Amino acid sequence: MWLSYLLIGLIGAAFVAIVTVGIRNRRLGKHSCSCGGNCGACGCCPSAKKEEK
């Protein structure tokens, strides 16, 4: 029984860590696309879409 609680705790901790890293990256302005910082030439970056308007 305790093994189930341990497994649920580990899965929960991994989920929280992934969400935390995602939020921190978004606040720092890092994007998930692989444009390498050249967002003007990248069609998937939100900042490139703002510049087109």
NUVO-48392 format. One record per residue (C-alpha): x, y, z. Coordinates in steps of 0.25 Angstrom, whole numbers, padded with zeros to 4 digits, always signed. Layout:
XYZ/...
//
This chain:
+0000+0000+0000/+0011+0010+0003/+0018+0007-0010/+0005+0012-0017/+0006+0025-0009/+0021+0026-0012/+0018+0025-0027/+0007+0035-0027/+0016+0045-0020/+0027+0043-0030/+0018+0045-0042/+0012+0057-0035/+0026+0063-0032/+0030+0061-0046/+0017+0068-0052/+0019+0080-0042/+0034+0081-0047/+0030+0081-0061/+0020+0091-0060/+0029+0100-0051/+0040+0099-0062/+0030+0103-0072/+0025+0115-0065/+0039+0120-0061/+0043+0119-0076/+0031+0126-0081/+0034+0137-0071/+0049+0138-0075/+0044+0139-0090/+0049+0126-0095/+0041+0119-0106/+0039+0105-0108/+0042+0106-0123/+0056+0104-0129/+0058+0117-0136/+0070+0120-0128/+0066+0134-0125/+0064+0139-0139/+0049+0140-0138/+0047+0149-0150/+0050+0137-0159/+0042+0127-0151/+0027+0125-0153/+0024+0118-0140/+0029+0129-0130/+0018+0138-0124/+0027+0150-0125/+0029+0148-0140/+0014+0148-0142/+0012+0161-0134/+0023+0168-0143/+0015+0164-0155/+0003+0172-0151/
//
